[in-house]
Amino acid sequence: MVERGFPKFHARQVMRQVFDRRATDFSGMTELPKALRTALAEEWTLFTGTISTHDVSPDGTDKLLIAWPDGRRVECVLMAEEDRRTICISTQVGCGMGCVFCASGLKGVERNLTSGEILEQILSMRNLLPADERLTNIVVMGMGESLANLDNLIKGLDLVCSPEGLGLSPRRATISTVGLPDKIRKLAAMDRPYNLAVSLHAATEALRDQLVPVNEKIGLTAVMEAADAYFQQTGRQVTFEYVLLHGVNDRPEDAQALGRLLARRKAHANLIPYNPVAGVPFERPSQDAVRQFVDTLRRWNVSVTVRKTKGRPIDAACGQLRRRVETDLITSPGPA
């Protein structure tokens, strides 16, 4: 503002319009001088992406597919339940971790999202809410490995959680990672009160190597040591996510292995019954298998919850909608 000859307090006005009044362009910011609105519109764009698909599930879950100017697409989800309004955002186009059951990484990673693109997802989802509702939680569990784009992610979250942003409590933001030990330690050193969730999916080296191929280079032991260091440095309990795959990692011996791994730690297990992906050879576990898995962990005195499945009719699992849309674009016939 100052460089262009305008009072600097106008910057706060623009921020207020975007974060509090849900502005998506400069034309409606009538508290700004007309000359400033014109100058801003000539040089800046508030939202660079285009919502190419907006699906709504019967359970009220919204899923957006956002297309960026370079043609790449990412997904984000809004979930409403009682008094919670939770969004799930992406940090990369695609993913390079190669988890064999996940749709996000089927094409590999294409690029990191900028902090602005991360922020834009948050605002786009927030703007779907009625005017009298507020965003309550953010989970960074969409497309991409969150910690592989840590600096841009933290820049976006810090702004959202600041008084100048949405004022969201940072304790209501959770960062999920497949487990990059150096980046987990870097996040701890940043001294932010965000929650950490480690996508474990297996409790033995051999099985994790199969399900999470990057584990062959990292090792489960190194992941757990970094998670322990995070807890010791921040005092914040780590959540361990575990996608349950029928006949693969939902067996009694798998539950016993996870119980042994977590029993001596102040940790929480979040079990996620698998959302099937077309073309991927894994199935959802039975309800009985899930119950037995939970019972086993509780016998090990492990805190455990089962994530409620939402949005299945709209391909709400990471990467599914993008894959469906891009497959349709490839297979659809061109104009006659």
Residue frames as qw, qx, qy, qz and C-alpha x, y, z in Angstrom:
[[0.000, 0.885, 0.465, 0.000, 0.00, 0.00, 0.00],
 [0.298, -0.818, 0.087, 0.484, 2.72, 2.43, 1.01],
 [0.448, -0.169, 0.576, 0.663, 4.79, 1.71, -2.11],
 [0.184, 0.485, 0.671, 0.530, 1.78, 2.65, -4.23],
 [0.003, 0.269, -0.026, 0.963, 0.99, 5.82, -2.33],
 [0.588, -0.519, -0.406, -0.469, -1.89, 4.56, -0.18],
 [0.409, -0.590, 0.484, -0.501, -2.14, 4.61, 3.65],
 [0.231, 0.241, -0.941, 0.050, -1.00, 1.29, 5.10],
 [0.425, 0.055, 0.678, -0.597, -4.21, 0.82, 7.14],
 [0.708, 0.317, -0.211, -0.594, -5.92, -0.13, 3.88],
 [0.382, 0.273, -0.882, -0.037, -4.04, -3.44, 4.04],
 [0.147, 0.062, 0.843, -0.513, -5.91, -4.32, 7.23],
 [0.576, 0.319, 0.173, -0.732, -9.17, -3.35, 5.53],
 [0.608, 0.345, -0.600, -0.390, -8.49, -5.74, 2.65],
 [0.190, 0.137, -0.943, 0.235, -7.63, -8.52, 5.09],
 [0.340, 0.169, 0.625, -0.682, -10.85, -7.90, 7.01],
 [0.641, 0.347, -0.150, -0.668, -12.88, -8.01, 3.81],
 [0.551, 0.291, -0.757, -0.195, -11.38, -11.35, 2.77],
 [0.254, 0.052, -0.906, 0.334, -11.33, -13.12, 6.13],
 [0.180, 0.244, 0.647, -0.700, -14.36, -11.62, 7.90],
 [0.507, 0.474, 0.160, -0.702, -16.67, -10.60, 5.06],
 [0.707, 0.153, 0.680, 0.119, -15.81, -13.36, 2.61],
 [0.380, 0.790, -0.170, -0.450, -14.87, -11.10, -0.30],
 [0.832, 0.087, 0.469, 0.284, -13.68, -12.92, -3.42],
 [0.515, 0.489, 0.230, 0.665, -12.75, -9.87, -5.48],
 [0.292, -0.171, -0.227, 0.913, -11.95, -6.20, -4.94],
 [0.093, -0.406, -0.433, -0.799, -15.01, -4.65, -6.60],
 [0.504, -0.654, -0.508, -0.246, -17.25, -5.10, -3.56],
 [0.568, -0.319, -0.381, 0.656, -14.77, -3.58, -1.07],
 [0.080, 0.830, 0.322, 0.449, -16.66, -0.28, -0.97],
 [0.487, -0.844, -0.056, 0.219, -14.91, 0.97, 2.17],
 [0.600, -0.221, 0.318, 0.700, -11.78, 1.31, 0.02],
 [0.191, 0.659, -0.134, -0.715, -11.30, 4.33, -2.28],
 [0.818, 0.515, 0.185, -0.176, -12.37, 3.60, -5.85],
 [0.382, 0.790, -0.479, -0.023, -8.88, 4.38, -7.13],
 [0.285, -0.472, 0.819, -0.157, -7.44, 1.77, -4.78],
 [0.779, 0.174, 0.550, -0.243, -9.99, -0.86, -5.80],
 [0.699, 0.698, -0.087, -0.130, -9.10, -0.25, -9.42],
 [0.152, 0.741, -0.650, 0.069, -5.36, -0.43, -8.72],
 [0.525, -0.281, 0.774, -0.215, -5.73, -3.66, -6.74],
 [0.823, 0.359, 0.379, -0.222, -7.83, -5.30, -9.44],
 [0.566, 0.765, -0.295, -0.085, -5.21, -4.43, -12.06],
 [0.161, 0.651, -0.719, 0.182, -2.32, -5.98, -10.12],
 [0.196, -0.214, 0.886, -0.363, -3.74, -8.69, -7.86],
 [0.656, -0.160, -0.557, -0.484, -6.15, -11.61, -7.82],
 [0.539, -0.443, 0.494, -0.519, -7.64, -12.85, -4.56],
 [0.808, -0.012, 0.573, -0.132, -8.59, -16.33, -5.79],
 [0.139, 0.540, -0.657, -0.507, -6.47, -17.77, -8.59],
 [0.145, 0.020, 0.984, 0.103, -8.08, -21.21, -8.70],
 [0.553, -0.023, -0.300, -0.777, -11.38, -22.23, -10.27],
 [0.552, -0.042, 0.742, -0.378, -13.80, -24.63, -8.60],
 [0.313, 0.221, -0.727, -0.570, -14.14, -27.15, -11.41],
 [0.552, -0.274, -0.756, -0.219, -16.26, -29.65, -9.45],
 [0.277, -0.278, 0.520, -0.758, -18.41, -29.27, -6.33],
 [0.554, -0.197, -0.778, -0.222, -20.01, -32.48, -5.09],
 [0.421, -0.370, 0.422, -0.713, -22.28, -32.79, -2.05],
 [0.258, -0.028, -0.965, 0.044, -22.88, -36.13, -0.32],
 [0.513, -0.560, -0.520, -0.390, -26.25, -37.06, 1.23],
 [0.632, -0.498, -0.437, 0.401, -24.54, -36.81, 4.65],
 [0.085, -0.987, -0.105, 0.091, -23.78, -33.13, 3.97],
 [0.615, -0.417, 0.333, 0.580, -20.10, -33.52, 3.09],
 [0.457, 0.869, -0.035, -0.186, -18.87, -31.07, 0.45],
 [0.721, -0.213, 0.398, 0.525, -15.93, -31.84, -1.83],
 [0.328, 0.891, -0.089, -0.302, -14.28, -29.32, -4.12],
 [0.782, 0.097, 0.307, 0.534, -11.90, -29.98, -6.97],
 [0.009, 0.920, -0.046, -0.389, -9.93, -26.79, -7.55],
 [0.774, 0.405, 0.211, 0.438, -8.13, -26.22, -10.85],
 [0.345, -0.691, 0.099, 0.628, -5.13, -23.89, -10.82],
 [0.395, 0.803, -0.156, -0.419, -4.07, -21.72, -13.79],
 [0.020, 0.529, -0.802, -0.276, -1.40, -24.29, -14.77],
 [0.703, 0.082, -0.533, -0.464, -4.11, -26.92, -15.26],
 [0.338, 0.062, -0.887, 0.309, -3.31, -28.95, -12.16],
 [0.593, -0.496, -0.281, -0.568, -6.03, -29.90, -9.67],
 [0.158, 0.127, -0.824, 0.529, -6.34, -30.58, -5.96],
 [0.489, -0.515, -0.638, -0.297, -9.12, -31.67, -3.66],
 [0.016, -0.169, 0.578, -0.798, -10.46, -30.32, -0.37],
 [0.406, -0.422, -0.790, -0.183, -13.38, -31.44, 1.78],
 [0.272, -0.336, 0.307, -0.848, -15.82, -29.81, 4.24],
 [0.447, -0.261, -0.856, 0.004, -17.41, -32.07, 6.85],
 [0.360, -0.428, 0.158, -0.814, -20.24, -30.93, 9.12],
 [0.589, -0.260, -0.763, 0.052, -21.17, -32.82, 12.25],
 [0.424, -0.708, -0.480, 0.299, -23.12, -31.39, 15.20],
 [0.095, -0.972, -0.027, 0.212, -21.22, -28.24, 16.20],
 [0.527, -0.427, 0.490, 0.548, -18.03, -29.09, 14.28],
 [0.627, 0.768, 0.029, -0.128, -17.16, -27.75, 10.85],
 [0.624, -0.462, 0.508, 0.373, -13.99, -29.47, 9.73],
 [0.630, 0.723, -0.193, -0.207, -12.09, -29.02, 6.48],
 [0.818, -0.203, 0.414, 0.344, -9.47, -31.33, 5.00],
 [0.324, 0.890, -0.190, -0.259, -6.93, -29.62, 2.75],
 [0.912, 0.249, 0.065, 0.319, -4.14, -30.66, 0.37],
 [0.346, -0.808, 0.247, 0.408, -0.52, -29.51, 0.31],
 [0.208, -0.367, 0.706, 0.569, 0.70, -30.96, -2.98],
 [0.736, 0.373, -0.206, -0.526, -0.61, -31.82, -6.43],
 [0.852, 0.172, -0.495, -0.006, -0.39, -35.59, -6.18],
 [0.641, -0.675, 0.346, -0.118, 1.90, -37.35, -3.72],
 [0.488, 0.604, -0.630, 0.017, 5.32, -38.94, -3.89],
 [0.440, -0.447, 0.695, -0.352, 5.05, -41.31, -0.93],
 [0.430, 0.228, -0.806, -0.338, 3.57, -44.18, -2.95],
 [0.456, -0.040, 0.738, -0.497, 1.19, -45.69, -0.36],
 [0.020, -0.004, 0.902, 0.431, -0.20, -48.63, -2.31],
 [0.045, 0.543, 0.833, -0.096, -3.83, -48.16, -1.27],
 [0.003, -0.687, -0.241, 0.686, -4.11, -44.41, -1.87],
 [0.539, 0.698, 0.424, 0.205, -5.48, -42.66, -4.96],
 [0.054, -0.965, 0.072, 0.244, -3.50, -39.45, -4.34],
 [0.304, -0.666, 0.580, 0.356, -0.16, -40.88, -5.33],
 [0.816, 0.289, 0.495, 0.074, -1.13, -42.95, -8.37],
 [0.572, 0.770, 0.065, 0.276, 0.42, -40.30, -10.68],
 [0.637, -0.003, -0.216, 0.740, 3.22, -39.34, -8.31],
 [0.176, -0.767, -0.255, 0.562, 3.83, -35.79, -7.09],
 [0.486, 0.688, 0.308, 0.442, 3.61, -32.94, -9.60],
 [0.246, 0.500, -0.203, 0.806, 4.42, -29.92, -7.45],
 [0.218, -0.335, -0.627, 0.668, 4.04, -28.26, -4.08],
 [0.030, -0.850, -0.464, -0.247, 1.18, -25.88, -3.47],
 [0.204, 0.446, -0.224, 0.842, 2.08, -22.31, -2.59],
 [0.072, -0.240, -0.674, 0.695, 1.05, -20.90, 0.78],
 [0.361, 0.181, -0.040, -0.914, -1.55, -18.85, -1.11],
 [0.571, -0.002, -0.672, -0.471, -3.03, -21.96, -2.71],
 [0.343, -0.190, -0.853, 0.343, -3.20, -23.66, 0.67],
 [0.088, 0.260, 0.405, -0.872, -4.91, -20.60, 2.11],
 [0.425, 0.103, -0.353, -0.827, -7.29, -20.41, -0.84],
 [0.455, -0.170, -0.862, -0.149, -8.54, -23.94, -0.18],
 [0.189, -0.303, -0.710, 0.607, -9.32, -22.98, 3.40],
 [0.206, 0.291, 0.128, -0.925, -11.20, -19.84, 2.42],
 [0.426, 0.031, -0.622, -0.657, -13.07, -21.57, -0.42],
 [0.414, -0.276, -0.866, 0.045, -14.35, -24.22, 1.98],
 [0.098, -0.334, -0.537, 0.768, -15.12, -21.68, 4.72],
 [0.251, 0.170, -0.155, -0.940, -17.11, -19.62, 2.24],
 [0.394, -0.197, -0.806, -0.395, -19.48, -22.59, 1.73],
 [0.226, -0.351, -0.777, 0.470, -20.68, -22.24, 5.32],
 [0.113, -0.848, -0.461, -0.236, -23.73, -20.15, 6.21],
 [0.151, 0.721, -0.181, 0.652, -22.85, -16.65, 7.41],
 [0.565, -0.671, 0.213, -0.430, -23.59, -17.56, 11.03],
 [0.975, -0.188, 0.049, 0.109, -21.28, -20.60, 11.06],
 [0.045, -0.856, 0.511, 0.059, -17.55, -20.68, 11.69],
 [0.755, 0.332, -0.557, 0.094, -14.83, -23.07, 10.70],
 [0.704, -0.657, 0.189, -0.192, -13.86, -25.09, 13.78],
 [0.742, -0.376, 0.507, 0.223, -11.12, -27.51, 12.66],
 [0.531, 0.701, -0.412, -0.238, -8.52, -27.98, 9.94],
 [0.831, -0.236, 0.483, 0.147, -6.95, -31.33, 9.11],
 [0.280, 0.712, -0.526, -0.372, -4.06, -31.38, 6.66],
 [0.582, -0.098, 0.807, -0.019, -4.79, -34.89, 5.40],
 [0.700, 0.623, 0.109, -0.331, -5.64, -34.32, 1.76],
 [0.855, 0.470, -0.036, 0.218, -3.45, -34.84, -1.27],
 [0.375, 0.730, -0.386, 0.422, 0.31, -34.78, -0.76],
 [0.708, -0.248, -0.457, 0.478, 2.83, -35.32, 2.02],
 [0.201, -0.956, -0.202, -0.073, 2.27, -32.36, 4.35],
 [0.556, -0.719, 0.195, 0.368, 5.79, -32.18, 5.73],
 [0.644, 0.158, 0.414, 0.624, 7.34, -32.26, 2.26],
 [0.137, 0.641, 0.261, 0.708, 5.86, -28.76, 1.86],
 [0.469, -0.527, -0.551, 0.446, 6.28, -27.71, 5.47],
 [0.226, -0.207, -0.077, 0.949, 7.34, -24.07, 5.05],
 [0.227, -0.211, -0.426, -0.850, 4.44, -23.15, 2.77],
 [0.494, -0.488, -0.707, -0.132, 2.00, -25.07, 4.97],
 [0.426, -0.459, -0.472, 0.620, 3.09, -23.32, 8.17],
 [0.066, -0.046, 0.102, 0.991, 2.94, -19.91, 6.50],
 [0.370, -0.335, -0.549, -0.671, -0.66, -20.57, 5.47],
 [0.561, -0.499, -0.656, 0.084, -1.74, -22.05, 8.81],
 [0.363, -0.260, -0.344, 0.826, -0.08, -19.28, 10.79],
 [0.125, -0.101, -0.187, -0.969, -2.09, -16.67, 8.89],
 [0.510, -0.398, -0.623, -0.440, -5.37, -18.57, 9.29],
 [0.616, -0.475, -0.569, 0.266, -4.78, -18.92, 13.03],
 [0.289, 0.002, -0.205, 0.935, -3.73, -15.29, 13.54],
 [0.121, 0.605, 0.507, -0.602, -6.12, -12.56, 14.75],
 [0.206, 0.495, -0.300, -0.789, -5.76, -10.94, 11.30],
 [0.215, 0.055, -0.874, -0.432, -6.90, -14.22, 9.68],
 [0.589, -0.377, -0.568, -0.434, -9.74, -16.44, 10.85],
 [0.344, -0.547, 0.470, -0.602, -8.58, -16.49, 14.46],
 [0.917, -0.102, -0.340, -0.184, -8.78, -20.27, 14.55],
 [0.611, -0.662, 0.430, -0.060, -7.12, -21.88, 17.54],
 [0.364, 0.572, -0.722, -0.135, -3.92, -23.60, 16.35],
 [0.311, -0.180, 0.892, -0.276, -4.83, -26.49, 18.66],
 [0.705, 0.392, 0.449, -0.384, -7.67, -27.20, 16.25],
 [0.585, 0.674, -0.377, -0.248, -5.32, -27.76, 13.33],
 [0.822, -0.266, 0.498, 0.073, -3.81, -31.20, 12.71],
 [0.347, 0.691, -0.555, -0.307, -0.90, -31.92, 10.37],
 [0.948, -0.020, 0.307, -0.079, -0.73, -35.45, 9.01],
 [0.202, 0.717, -0.636, -0.202, 2.45, -37.08, 7.71],
 [0.929, 0.127, -0.339, -0.073, 3.52, -40.49, 6.50],
 [0.779, -0.584, 0.098, 0.209, 6.48, -39.98, 8.82],
 [0.595, 0.627, -0.186, 0.466, 9.48, -37.93, 7.67],
 [0.691, -0.481, -0.338, 0.421, 11.74, -37.95, 10.74],
 [0.406, -0.004, -0.023, 0.914, 13.82, -34.85, 9.91],
 [0.156, -0.444, -0.305, -0.828, 10.71, -32.83, 9.09],
 [0.606, -0.627, -0.483, -0.083, 8.94, -33.99, 12.25],
 [0.604, -0.383, -0.239, 0.657, 11.89, -32.70, 14.27],
 [0.191, 0.194, 0.170, 0.947, 11.87, -29.46, 12.27],
 [0.367, -0.607, -0.446, -0.546, 8.17, -28.99, 13.02],
 [0.655, -0.580, -0.409, 0.259, 8.85, -29.55, 16.72],
 [0.499, -0.175, -0.075, 0.845, 11.61, -26.94, 16.62],
 [0.002, 0.467, 0.341, 0.816, 9.21, -24.42, 15.07],
 [0.066, -0.201, -0.658, 0.723, 7.37, -24.44, 18.40],
 [0.434, -0.138, -0.285, -0.844, 3.86, -24.26, 16.95],
 [0.436, -0.056, 0.727, -0.527, 0.94, -25.75, 18.91],
 [0.696, 0.219, -0.380, -0.569, -0.41, -27.69, 15.93],
 [0.839, -0.177, 0.473, -0.201, -1.35, -31.35, 16.38],
 [0.175, 0.497, -0.787, -0.321, 0.71, -34.07, 14.70],
 [0.895, 0.083, 0.322, -0.299, -0.76, -37.22, 13.18],
 [0.068, -0.482, 0.815, 0.316, 1.52, -39.95, 11.80],
 [0.846, 0.239, -0.141, -0.456, 0.03, -42.20, 9.12],
 [0.407, -0.471, 0.782, -0.041, 1.35, -45.54, 10.34],
 [0.775, 0.294, -0.271, -0.489, -0.81, -48.22, 8.62],
 [0.889, 0.061, -0.443, 0.095, 1.41, -51.04, 9.89],
 [0.548, -0.788, 0.244, -0.141, 3.22, -51.87, 13.12],
 [0.817, -0.250, 0.394, 0.339, 6.06, -53.96, 11.69],
 [0.084, -0.597, 0.468, 0.646, 8.84, -53.02, 9.31],
 [0.254, 0.037, 0.875, 0.410, 8.00, -55.77, 6.82],
 [0.207, 0.669, 0.714, 0.010, 4.32, -54.90, 6.47],
 [0.029, 0.869, 0.096, -0.484, 4.95, -51.16, 6.41],
 [0.217, -0.390, 0.621, 0.645, 7.52, -51.64, 3.64],
 [0.228, 0.328, 0.854, 0.333, 4.75, -53.26, 1.60],
 [0.059, 0.805, 0.588, -0.052, 2.07, -50.65, 2.27],
 [0.024, -0.984, 0.044, 0.170, 4.21, -47.51, 2.52],
 [0.871, 0.333, -0.035, 0.361, 7.17, -48.05, 0.16],
 [0.167, 0.818, -0.280, 0.475, 9.03, -44.97, 1.38],
 [0.729, -0.627, 0.220, -0.167, 9.42, -46.80, 4.68],
 [0.943, 0.121, -0.021, 0.310, 12.17, -48.90, 3.10],
 [0.453, 0.554, -0.180, 0.675, 14.37, -45.77, 3.11],
 [0.276, -0.677, 0.199, -0.653, 13.16, -44.35, 6.42],
 [0.419, -0.010, -0.857, 0.302, 12.36, -47.26, 8.71],
 [0.510, -0.669, -0.456, -0.289, 9.57, -47.56, 11.26],
 [0.653, -0.423, -0.340, 0.528, 12.02, -47.22, 14.16],
 [0.299, 0.044, 0.035, 0.953, 13.19, -43.80, 12.94],
 [0.263, -0.524, -0.415, -0.696, 9.59, -42.64, 12.51],
 [0.637, -0.627, -0.448, -0.015, 8.66, -43.66, 16.05],
 [0.586, -0.268, -0.215, 0.734, 11.80, -42.07, 17.51],
 [0.100, 0.244, 0.166, 0.950, 10.96, -38.77, 15.77],
 [0.455, -0.593, -0.448, -0.490, 7.37, -38.95, 17.05],
 [0.680, -0.510, -0.406, 0.335, 8.65, -39.58, 20.57],
 [0.421, -0.070, -0.067, 0.902, 10.97, -36.57, 20.24],
 [0.137, -0.469, -0.339, -0.804, 8.03, -34.45, 19.06],
 [0.598, -0.649, -0.440, -0.167, 6.04, -35.38, 22.16],
 [0.670, -0.367, -0.275, 0.584, 9.03, -34.78, 24.47],
 [0.306, 0.062, 0.063, 0.948, 9.72, -31.36, 22.99],
 [0.232, -0.339, -0.286, -0.866, 6.16, -30.09, 22.59],
 [0.234, 0.044, 0.741, -0.628, 4.22, -32.04, 25.21],
 [0.649, 0.242, -0.055, -0.719, 1.53, -32.71, 22.59],
 [0.692, 0.001, 0.717, -0.089, 0.20, -36.24, 22.23],
 [0.162, 0.335, -0.684, -0.628, 0.80, -37.74, 18.79],
 [0.808, 0.238, 0.309, -0.443, -2.02, -39.46, 16.92],
 [0.183, -0.276, 0.862, 0.384, -1.18, -42.53, 14.86],
 [0.695, 0.338, -0.027, -0.634, -3.47, -43.09, 11.91],
 [0.294, -0.160, 0.934, 0.123, -4.06, -46.62, 10.69],
 [0.629, 0.241, -0.284, -0.683, -6.05, -47.39, 7.54],
 [0.609, -0.092, 0.763, -0.196, -7.64, -50.81, 8.00],
 [0.478, 0.382, -0.591, -0.526, -7.40, -53.03, 4.91],
 [0.915, -0.082, 0.155, -0.363, -9.38, -56.27, 4.81],
 [0.991, 0.047, 0.059, 0.114, -7.14, -59.28, 5.25],
 [0.587, 0.599, -0.228, 0.494, -3.96, -57.21, 5.02],
 [0.245, 0.301, -0.512, 0.766, -3.46, -55.27, 8.26],
 [0.554, -0.389, 0.062, -0.734, -6.72, -55.85, 10.16],
 [0.776, -0.070, -0.627, -0.008, -5.86, -59.32, 11.47],
 [0.710, -0.693, -0.124, -0.007, -5.59, -60.18, 15.19],
 [0.783, -0.166, 0.002, 0.599, -1.78, -60.35, 14.94],
 [0.294, 0.527, 0.122, 0.788, -1.73, -56.86, 13.40],
 [0.418, -0.797, -0.142, -0.412, -3.78, -55.48, 16.29],
 [0.827, -0.491, -0.071, 0.265, -1.42, -57.14, 18.77],
 [0.654, 0.151, 0.054, 0.739, 1.61, -55.64, 17.02],
 [0.025, 0.672, 0.119, 0.730, 0.10, -52.15, 17.06],
 [0.639, -0.732, -0.163, -0.170, -0.86, -52.56, 20.71],
 [0.816, -0.294, -0.043, 0.495, 2.71, -53.49, 21.65],
 [0.473, 0.371, 0.107, 0.792, 4.10, -50.57, 19.64],
 [0.118, -0.644, -0.108, -0.748, 1.87, -47.91, 21.23],
 [0.674, -0.575, -0.464, 0.009, 1.28, -49.30, 24.73],
 [0.621, -0.383, -0.225, 0.646, 4.30, -47.62, 26.32],
 [0.218, 0.170, 0.171, 0.946, 3.68, -44.28, 24.62],
 [0.203, 0.559, 0.449, -0.667, 1.28, -41.45, 25.36],
 [0.055, 0.122, -0.641, -0.756, -0.36, -41.81, 21.99],
 [0.613, 0.341, 0.404, -0.587, -3.75, -42.12, 20.34],
 [0.255, 0.019, 0.857, 0.446, -4.68, -44.57, 17.58],
 [0.508, 0.443, 0.099, -0.732, -7.14, -43.37, 14.93],
 [0.437, 0.075, 0.866, 0.233, -8.43, -46.33, 12.93],
 [0.390, 0.467, -0.170, -0.776, -9.72, -45.58, 9.43],
 [0.700, 0.251, 0.669, -0.009, -11.78, -48.25, 7.65],
 [0.293, -0.160, 0.569, 0.751, -10.64, -48.20, 4.04],
 [0.520, 0.626, 0.157, -0.559, -12.58, -46.31, 1.37],
 [0.744, 0.146, 0.566, 0.325, -12.23, -48.54, -1.74],
 [0.113, 0.680, -0.318, -0.651, -10.57, -46.97, -4.79],
 [0.855, 0.470, 0.117, -0.185, -11.45, -48.16, -8.30],
 [0.697, 0.612, -0.343, 0.149, -8.59, -50.16, -9.77],
 [0.001, -0.585, 0.689, -0.427, -6.80, -50.61, -6.43],
 [0.686, -0.086, -0.706, -0.154, -6.93, -54.19, -5.03],
 [0.119, 0.027, -0.742, 0.660, -7.89, -53.53, -1.43],
 [0.395, -0.535, -0.634, -0.396, -11.20, -53.93, 0.38],
 [0.349, -0.579, 0.225, -0.702, -12.94, -52.38, 3.36],
 [0.126, 0.104, -0.924, 0.345, -12.72, -54.43, 6.60],
 [0.433, -0.519, -0.693, -0.253, -15.81, -55.98, 8.15],
 [0.371, -0.726, 0.090, -0.571, -17.42, -54.26, 11.12],
 [0.912, -0.406, -0.056, 0.005, -16.58, -57.30, 13.22],
 [0.775, 0.181, -0.138, 0.589, -12.88, -57.04, 12.31],
 [0.080, 0.649, -0.119, 0.747, -12.89, -53.36, 13.26],
 [0.659, -0.647, 0.015, -0.382, -14.54, -54.11, 16.63],
 [0.943, -0.218, -0.082, 0.239, -12.02, -56.85, 17.41],
 [0.565, 0.416, -0.141, 0.698, -9.15, -54.56, 16.45],
 [0.219, -0.705, 0.105, -0.667, -10.44, -51.86, 18.80],
 [0.838, -0.515, -0.030, -0.178, -10.93, -54.36, 21.64],
 [0.879, 0.038, -0.152, 0.450, -7.37, -55.62, 21.26],
 [0.310, 0.529, -0.169, 0.771, -5.90, -52.12, 21.43],
 [0.472, -0.678, 0.056, -0.560, -7.96, -51.31, 24.51],
 [0.930, -0.340, -0.114, 0.087, -6.61, -54.42, 26.21],
 [0.688, 0.164, -0.132, 0.695, -3.17, -52.89, 25.64],
 [0.244, -0.755, -0.315, 0.521, -4.53, -49.67, 27.26],
 [0.280, 0.030, 0.376, 0.883, -4.15, -47.77, 23.99],
 [0.298, 0.560, 0.287, -0.718, -6.45, -44.81, 23.45],
 [0.204, 0.070, 0.798, 0.563, -8.35, -45.53, 20.23],
 [0.483, 0.501, 0.277, -0.663, -11.13, -44.17, 18.04],
 [0.481, 0.275, 0.732, 0.397, -12.59, -45.24, 14.71],
 [0.070, 0.260, -0.176, -0.947, -12.96, -42.47, 12.18],
 [0.535, 0.517, 0.557, -0.369, -16.52, -42.12, 10.98],
 [0.373, 0.124, 0.646, 0.654, -16.77, -42.57, 7.22],
 [0.273, 0.736, 0.303, -0.540, -18.28, -39.58, 5.45],
 [0.295, 0.724, -0.276, -0.559, -18.71, -38.64, 1.81],
 [0.522, -0.101, 0.807, 0.256, -18.33, -42.09, 0.22],
 [0.568, 0.628, 0.532, 0.013, -20.89, -41.34, -2.54],
 [0.301, 0.951, -0.051, -0.042, -18.78, -38.35, -3.70],
 [0.818, 0.300, -0.210, 0.444, -15.35, -40.03, -3.68],
 [0.278, -0.939, 0.081, -0.188, -14.35, -38.12, -0.55],
 [0.829, -0.383, 0.183, 0.365, -11.19, -40.13, 0.11],
 [0.158, -0.754, 0.331, 0.545, -7.96, -38.39, -0.92],
 [0.090, -0.386, 0.704, 0.589, -7.35, -38.26, -4.65],
 [0.400, 0.323, 0.857, 0.033, -10.48, -40.14, -5.74],
 [0.359, 0.818, 0.330, -0.304, -12.40, -37.20, -7.23],
 [0.052, 0.760, -0.444, -0.472, -9.33, -35.85, -9.04],
 [0.268, -0.184, 0.897, 0.299, -8.63, -39.29, -10.49],
 [0.420, 0.515, 0.742, -0.087, -12.22, -39.73, -11.62],
 [0.287, 0.874, 0.104, -0.378, -12.40, -36.30, -13.28],
 [0.003, -0.682, 0.588, 0.435, -9.03, -36.58, -14.99],
 [0.367, 0.027, 0.909, 0.196, -9.86, -40.09, -16.23],
 [0.422, 0.694, 0.553, -0.187, -13.12, -38.75, -17.65],
 [0.172, 0.857, -0.190, -0.447, -11.24, -35.95, -19.41],
 [0.154, -0.441, 0.798, 0.381, -8.88, -38.48, -21.01],
 [0.282, 0.167, 0.936, 0.129, -11.55, -40.98, -22.04],
 [0.387, 0.674, 0.423, -0.466, -14.32, -38.59, -23.06],
 [0.577, 0.422, 0.489, 0.501, -14.69, -38.24, -26.84],
 [0.173, -0.262, 0.069, 0.947, -13.81, -34.88, -28.33],
 [0.446, 0.516, 0.178, -0.709, -16.26, -32.66, -30.24],
 [0.720, 0.370, 0.579, 0.101, -17.81, -34.23, -33.31]]
